[in-house]
């Protein structure tokens, strides 16, 4: 085992294992779905285009709505 760790490939593999270990220490953790990230296409990409899904055609249109103070506002894109 000691000879393996002192070899060129052993050092390389050990560095990878330690790198993964360090990355787990600094990863972002989610608690109670507070770090959910919603990503989607920009409005320019979906406006005035027709999409087919399940043999049906759909067109998206923008619609403004007032915010409900009871509901939590989630930022996206």
N, CA, C and O atoms as a MOPAC input file, in Angstrom:
PM7 MOZYME 1SCF
protein

 N      0.83100 1    -1.18800 1     0.00000 1
 C      0.00000 1     0.00000 1     0.00000 1
 C      0.87700 1     1.25400 1     0.00000 1
 O      0.60600 1     2.21300 1    -0.72300 1
 N      1.90700 1     1.23300 1     0.80200 1
 C      2.78600 1     2.39600 1     0.90300 1
 C      3.48100 1     2.66500 1    -0.43400 1
 O      3.64600 1     3.81700 1    -0.83500 1
 N      3.88400 1     1.59900 1    -1.11500 1
 C      4.53700 1     1.75300 1    -2.41500 1
 C      3.56400 1     2.34700 1    -3.43800 1
 O      3.96300 1     3.14400 1    -4.28700 1
 N      2.29800 1     1.96000 1    -3.35600 1
 C      1.29300 1     2.49700 1    -4.27400 1
 C      1.10400 1     3.99500 1    -4.05100 1
 O      1.00800 1     4.76000 1    -5.01100 1
 N      1.05100 1     4.41800 1    -2.77600 1
 C      0.84800 1     5.82900 1    -2.47400 1
 C      2.04200 1     6.68600 1    -2.88800 1
 O      1.88000 1     7.87900 1    -3.14600 1
 N      3.21400 1     6.10800 1    -2.95200 1
 C      4.40400 1     6.86300 1    -3.34400 1
 C      4.61600 1     6.86400 1    -4.85500 1
 O      5.46400 1     7.60200 1    -5.35900 1
 N      3.86400 1     6.05400 1    -5.57700 1
 C      4.00600 1     6.01800 1    -7.03200 1
 C      3.31500 1     7.23300 1    -7.65900 1
 O      2.55300 1     7.94200 1    -7.00000 1
 N      3.59800 1     7.45500 1    -8.93700 1
 C      3.03100 1     8.59000 1    -9.66300 1
 C      1.50500 1     8.49900 1    -9.71400 1
 O      0.81000 1     9.48200 1    -9.45500 1
 N      0.99100 1     7.32100 1   -10.04900 1
 C     -0.45800 1     7.13500 1   -10.15400 1
 C     -1.12900 1     7.12300 1    -8.78500 1
 O     -2.27000 1     7.56400 1    -8.64900 1
 N     -0.44200 1     6.63100 1    -7.79100 1
 C     -0.99100 1     6.62200 1    -6.43900 1
 C     -1.21500 1     8.03100 1    -5.92200 1
 O     -2.23900 1     8.31500 1    -5.30100 1
 N     -0.25600 1     8.91700 1    -6.17600 1
 C     -0.40200 1    10.32000 1    -5.76500 1
 C     -1.55800 1    10.98100 1    -6.51000 1
 O     -2.31100 1    11.77500 1    -5.94700 1
 N     -1.67800 1    10.63500 1    -7.78100 1
 C     -2.74800 1    11.19900 1    -8.59700 1
 C     -4.11500 1    10.76800 1    -8.07100 1
 O     -5.01200 1    11.59700 1    -7.92200 1
 N     -4.27400 1     9.50300 1    -7.79600 1
 C     -5.54900 1     8.98100 1    -7.28900 1
 C     -5.84800 1     9.53600 1    -5.90400 1
 O     -6.99400 1     9.87000 1    -5.60500 1
 N     -4.83300 1     9.63700 1    -5.06100 1
 C     -5.02400 1    10.20200 1    -3.72600 1
 C     -5.44600 1    11.66900 1    -3.81400 1
 O     -6.29100 1    12.11400 1    -3.03800 1
 N     -4.86900 1    12.42200 1    -4.74700 1
 C     -5.24700 1    13.82600 1    -4.93200 1
 C     -6.70200 1    13.94300 1    -5.36800 1
 O     -7.41300 1    14.84300 1    -4.92000 1
 N     -7.14700 1    13.04900 1    -6.23000 1
 C     -8.54600 1    13.07000 1    -6.66800 1
 C     -9.47700 1    12.76600 1    -5.49900 1
 O    -10.49500 1    13.43700 1    -5.32500 1
 N     -9.13900 1    11.77300 1    -4.71000 1
 C     -9.97600 1    11.40900 1    -3.55500 1
 C    -10.03600 1    12.55600 1    -2.55600 1
 O    -11.11000 1    12.87500 1    -2.04400 1
 N     -8.90100 1    13.17600 1    -2.27500 1
 C     -8.88600 1    14.31400 1    -1.35400 1
 C     -9.64800 1    15.50500 1    -1.93400 1
 O    -10.29800 1    16.24300 1    -1.19400 1
 N     -9.57300 1    15.69600 1    -3.24000 1
 C    -10.32300 1    16.78000 1    -3.88300 1
 C    -11.82200 1    16.59400 1    -3.73900 1
 O    -12.54500 1    17.54400 1    -3.44300 1
 N    -12.28700 1    15.37300 1    -3.94800 1
 C    -13.71500 1    15.09700 1    -3.75400 1
 C    -14.11500 1    15.29200 1    -2.29400 1
 O    -15.20000 1    15.79700 1    -2.00600 1
 N    -13.25200 1    14.89800 1    -1.39100 1
 C    -13.53700 1    15.07900 1     0.03200 1
 C    -13.64600 1    16.54500 1     0.40100 1
 O    -14.54800 1    16.93500 1     1.14300 1
 N    -12.73300 1    17.36400 1    -0.11200 1
 C    -12.79600 1    18.80400 1     0.15600 1
 C    -14.02400 1    19.44400 1    -0.47900 1
 O    -14.63300 1    20.33800 1     0.10900 1
 N    -14.38500 1    18.99600 1    -1.66200 1
 C    -15.54400 1    19.59200 1    -2.32800 1
 C    -16.83700 1    19.30500 1    -1.56900 1
 O    -17.76400 1    20.11300 1    -1.61700 1
 N    -16.91800 1    18.18400 1    -0.87600 1
 C    -18.12500 1    17.90200 1    -0.09500 1
 C    -18.22300 1    18.81200 1     1.12200 1
 O    -19.32200 1    19.06500 1     1.61500 1
 N    -17.09500 1    19.30500 1     1.61000 1
 C    -17.13600 1    20.22700 1     2.74600 1
 C    -17.70400 1    21.58300 1     2.35500 1
 O    -18.35400 1    22.24000 1     3.16800 1
 N    -17.46500 1    22.00800 1     1.12000 1
 C    -17.85800 1    23.34600 1     0.69300 1
 C    -19.07100 1    23.36400 1    -0.22300 1
 O    -19.36300 1    24.39700 1    -0.82400 1
 N    -19.77600 1    22.26500 1    -0.34600 1
 C    -20.93800 1    22.24300 1    -1.22300 1
 C    -22.10900 1    22.97200 1    -0.58300 1
 O    -22.19700 1    23.08900 1     0.63900 1
 N    -22.99700 1    23.45400 1    -1.42300 1
 C    -24.18000 1    24.16700 1    -0.96300 1
 C    -25.22000 1    23.15100 1    -0.50900 1
 O    -25.51100 1    22.19000 1    -1.22200 1
 N    -25.76900 1    23.36200 1     0.65800 1
 C    -26.78500 1    22.44400 1     1.16000 1
 C    -28.15000 1    23.11500 1     1.12500 1
 O    -28.26200 1    24.32700 1     1.30600 1
 N    -29.15400 1    22.34300 1     0.89900 1
 C    -30.52300 1    22.84700 1     0.86000 1
 C    -31.23400 1    22.45800 1     2.14600 1
 O    -31.10900 1    21.33400 1     2.63500 1
 N    -31.97200 1    23.40300 1     2.67400 1
 C    -32.79000 1    23.12700 1     3.85000 1
 C    -34.20600 1    23.60700 1     3.56000 1
 O    -34.41500 1    24.77100 1     3.21800 1
 N    -35.15400 1    22.72800 1     3.69400 1
 C    -36.57200 1    23.05200 1     3.51700 1
 C    -36.86300 1    23.67900 1     2.15800 1
 O    -37.68700 1    24.58800 1     2.06900 1
 N    -36.22100 1    23.22400 1     1.12500 1
 C    -36.43800 1    23.68100 1    -0.25000 1
 C    -36.18200 1    25.17800 1    -0.42600 1
 O    -36.75400 1    25.79200 1    -1.32700 1
 N    -35.34000 1    25.77500 1     0.41000 1
 C    -35.07300 1    27.20700 1     0.30400 1
 C    -34.07000 1    27.53000 1    -0.79500 1
 O    -33.94400 1    28.69100 1    -1.18300 1
 N    -33.36400 1    26.54800 1    -1.29700 1
 C    -32.36900 1    26.84300 1    -2.32500 1
 C    -32.77900 1    26.27500 1    -3.67800 1
 O    -31.92200 1    25.94500 1    -4.49800 1
 N    -34.05100 1    26.16100 1    -3.91200 1
 C    -34.51400 1    25.67900 1    -5.20600 1
 C    -34.23400 1    26.74400 1    -6.25600 1
 O    -34.45100 1    27.93200 1    -6.01900 1
 N    -33.76100 1    26.32200 1    -7.39600 1
 C    -33.45300 1    27.25500 1    -8.46500 1
 C    -34.25300 1    26.85900 1    -9.69000 1
 O    -34.14700 1    25.73600 1   -10.18300 1
 N    -35.04800 1    27.78900 1   -10.16800 1
 C    -35.86400 1    27.55100 1   -11.34400 1
 C    -35.19100 1    28.21900 1   -12.53400 1
 O    -34.95100 1    29.42600 1   -12.51900 1
 N    -34.89500 1    27.45300 1   -13.53900 1
 C    -34.31000 1    28.02200 1   -14.74400 1
 C    -35.18100 1    27.64500 1   -15.92600 1
 O    -35.73800 1    26.54900 1   -15.99000 1
 N    -35.28100 1    28.54600 1   -16.82500 1
 C    -36.09000 1    28.29900 1   -18.00600 1
 C    -35.65200 1    29.22700 1   -19.11700 1
 O    -34.72900 1    30.02200 1   -18.93500 1
 N    -36.29000 1    29.13900 1   -20.24700 1
 C    -35.91600 1    30.01100 1   -21.36000 1
 C    -36.30800 1    31.45500 1   -21.07900 1
 O    -37.20500 1    31.72100 1   -20.27800 1
 N    -35.63500 1    32.37900 1   -21.73900 1
 C    -35.98600 1    33.78900 1   -21.59200 1
 C    -37.29600 1    34.04900 1   -22.32300 1
 O    -37.72400 1    33.24600 1   -23.15200 1
 N    -37.92900 1    35.17700 1   -22.01200 1
 C    -39.20200 1    35.50000 1   -22.66000 1
 C    -39.04100 1    35.64200 1   -24.16400 1
 O    -39.94000 1    35.27600 1   -24.92100 1
 N    -37.90600 1    36.17100 1   -24.60400 1
 C    -37.68300 1    36.33000 1   -26.04500 1
 C    -37.66000 1    34.98300 1   -26.76100 1
 O    -38.04900 1    34.88600 1   -27.92500 1
 N    -37.20800 1    33.95600 1   -26.07200 1
 C    -37.12000 1    32.63600 1   -26.69200 1
 C    -38.47700 1    31.95500 1   -26.84600 1
 O    -38.64100 1    31.11100 1   -27.72700 1
 N    -39.45100 1    32.30600 1   -26.00800 1
 C    -40.73100 1    31.59300 1   -26.06500 1
 C    -41.87700 1    32.42400 1   -26.62600 1
 O    -42.91400 1    31.86700 1   -26.98500 1
 N    -41.71400 1    33.74800 1   -26.71100 1
 C    -42.80000 1    34.57400 1   -27.22200 1
 C    -42.98000 1    34.35400 1   -28.71900 1
 O    -42.01300 1    34.17200 1   -29.45800 1
 N    -44.20800 1    34.37500 1   -29.13600 1
 C    -44.59800 1    34.27100 1   -30.54300 1
 C    -44.09900 1    32.99100 1   -31.21200 1
 O    -43.86900 1    32.97700 1   -32.42200 1
 N    -43.93200 1    31.93900 1   -30.45400 1
 C    -43.54200 1    30.65100 1   -31.01700 1
 C    -44.57900 1    29.61800 1   -30.61200 1
 O    -45.20500 1    29.72900 1   -29.55800 1
 N    -44.75000 1    28.63000 1   -31.44400 1
 C    -45.70200 1    27.56100 1   -31.18000 1
 C    -44.93200 1    26.29000 1   -30.85400 1
 O    -43.98100 1    25.92600 1   -31.54600 1
 N    -45.35700 1    25.62400 1   -29.79100 1
 C    -44.70200 1    24.40100 1   -29.34300 1
 C    -45.69300 1    23.25100 1   -29.39700 1
 O    -46.86700 1    23.40600 1   -29.06100 1
 N    -45.20700 1    22.10900 1   -29.82100 1
 C    -46.05400 1    20.92600 1   -29.87800 1
 C    -45.65300 1    19.97200 1   -28.76600 1
 O    -44.47700 1    19.64800 1   -28.60300 1
 N    -46.64600 1    19.52700 1   -28.00300 1
 C    -46.41400 1    18.56600 1   -26.93500 1
 C    -47.59900 1    17.62400 1   -26.87600 1
 O    -48.74400 1    18.06600 1   -26.78500 1
 N    -47.33700 1    16.35100 1   -26.92500 1
 C    -48.37100 1    15.32500 1   -26.83400 1
 C    -49.46100 1    15.53800 1   -27.89700 1
 O    -50.65400 1    15.43700 1   -27.61400 1
 N    -49.01900 1    15.83200 1   -29.11500 1
 C    -49.89300 1    16.03800 1   -30.27500 1
 C    -50.82800 1    17.23300 1   -30.11100 1
 O    -51.87400 1    17.29100 1   -30.75700 1
 N    -50.46400 1    18.18400 1   -29.25500 1
 C    -51.22200 1    19.42000 1   -29.09400 1
 C    -50.25300 1    20.58200 1   -29.25500 1
 O    -49.08000 1    20.47500 1   -28.89800 1
 N    -50.74800 1    21.69300 1   -29.79300 1
 C    -49.91500 1    22.87700 1   -29.99300 1
 C    -50.20200 1    23.90200 1   -28.90200 1
 O    -51.35000 1    24.10700 1   -28.50700 1
 N    -49.13500 1    24.54400 1   -28.42300 1
 C    -49.25000 1    25.53300 1   -27.36000 1
 C    -48.50500 1    26.79300 1   -27.75900 1
 O    -47.47400 1    26.74300 1   -28.42900 1
 N    -49.06000 1    27.94300 1   -27.32600 1
 C    -48.40300 1    29.22600 1   -27.50100 1
 C    -48.43100 1    29.93400 1   -26.15700 1
 O    -49.46800 1    29.99800 1   -25.49700 1
 N    -47.27900 1    30.46400 1   -25.75800 1
 C    -47.18300 1    31.15000 1   -24.48000 1
 C    -47.41900 1    32.63700 1   -24.67000 1
 O    -47.02200 1    33.21700 1   -25.68100 1
 N    -48.06300 1    33.24100 1   -23.69900 1
 C    -48.23900 1    34.68900 1   -23.70800 1
 C    -47.97000 1    35.20900 1   -22.30000 1
 O    -48.24200 1    34.53400 1   -21.30700 1
 N    -47.42600 1    36.43000 1   -22.23800 1
 C    -47.10500 1    37.00900 1   -20.93200 1
 C    -48.36400 1    37.58400 1   -20.30200 1
 O    -49.25100 1    38.09200 1   -20.98700 1
 N    -48.41500 1    37.49000 1   -18.99800 1
 C    -49.56900 1    37.98100 1   -18.25800 1
 C    -49.06800 1    38.49800 1   -16.92000 1
 O    -48.42800 1    37.76000 1   -16.17100 1
 N    -49.35100 1    39.75600 1   -16.61100 1
 C    -48.93400 1    40.30300 1   -15.32900 1
 C    -49.96700 1    39.95000 1   -14.27100 1
 O    -51.16500 1    39.87000 1   -14.54300 1
 N    -49.48300 1    39.74500 1   -13.08500 1
 C    -50.36500 1    39.39100 1   -11.97400 1
 C    -49.86700 1    40.08500 1   -10.71700 1
 O    -48.67000 1    40.32800 1   -10.56300 1
 N    -50.78300 1    40.39900 1    -9.83000 1
 C    -50.38200 1    41.02000 1    -8.56800 1
 C    -49.87300 1    39.93600 1    -7.62000 1
 O    -50.30200 1    38.78400 1    -7.67500 1
 N    -48.95700 1    40.33300 1    -6.75900 1
 C    -48.35300 1    39.37700 1    -5.82500 1
 C    -49.27100 1    39.14200 1    -4.63600 1
 O    -49.88700 1    40.07300 1    -4.11900 1
 N    -49.35300 1    37.91400 1    -4.21800 1
 C    -50.12900 1    37.54000 1    -3.04800 1
 C    -49.19200 1    37.60600 1    -1.84100 1
 O    -48.20700 1    36.86900 1    -1.80100 1
 N    -49.46900 1    38.47000 1    -0.85100 1
 C    -48.55000 1    38.60300 1     0.28700 1
 C    -48.45400 1    37.34400 1     1.14600 1
 O    -47.50300 1    37.19000 1     1.91200 1
 N    -49.42000 1    36.45000 1     1.02700 1
 C    -49.40600 1    35.22300 1     1.81300 1
 C    -48.41200 1    34.21300 1     1.22700 1
 O    -47.79000 1    33.44400 1     1.95900 1
 N    -48.27600 1    34.22800 1    -0.08900 1
 C    -47.39400 1    33.27200 1    -0.75600 1
 C    -45.96300 1    33.79400 1    -0.80000 1
 O    -45.71900 1    35.00000 1    -0.80900 1
 N    -45.03500 1    32.86000 1    -0.82800 1
 C    -43.62300 1    33.20900 1    -0.90000 1
 C    -43.24800 1    33.49800 1    -2.35200 1
 O    -43.65500 1    32.76800 1    -3.25600 1
 N    -42.47800 1    34.55800 1    -2.57800 1
 C    -42.03800 1    34.92800 1    -3.91500 1
 C    -40.73400 1    34.20400 1    -4.20900 1
 O    -39.78500 1    34.27100 1    -3.42800 1
 N    -40.69500 1    33.51800 1    -5.33000 1
 C    -39.52100 1    32.74500 1    -5.72800 1
 C    -38.94400 1    33.37700 1    -6.98000 1
 O    -39.64900 1    33.54800 1    -7.97500 1
 N    -37.66300 1    33.72500 1    -6.93800 1
 C    -37.02900 1    34.29400 1    -8.12700 1
 C    -36.58900 1    33.15900 1    -9.04100 1
 O    -36.21400 1    32.08500 1    -8.57000 1
 N    -36.63600 1    33.39400 1   -10.32200 1
 C    -36.21200 1    32.37500 1   -11.27400 1
 C    -35.51700 1    33.03800 1   -12.44800 1
 O    -35.63200 1    34.24300 1   -12.67200 1
 N    -34.79400 1    32.21500 1   -13.18600 1
 C    -34.04200 1    32.59900 1   -14.38700 1
 C    -33.19800 1    33.77200 1   -14.18100 1
 O    -32.50900 1    34.20700 1   -15.10400 1

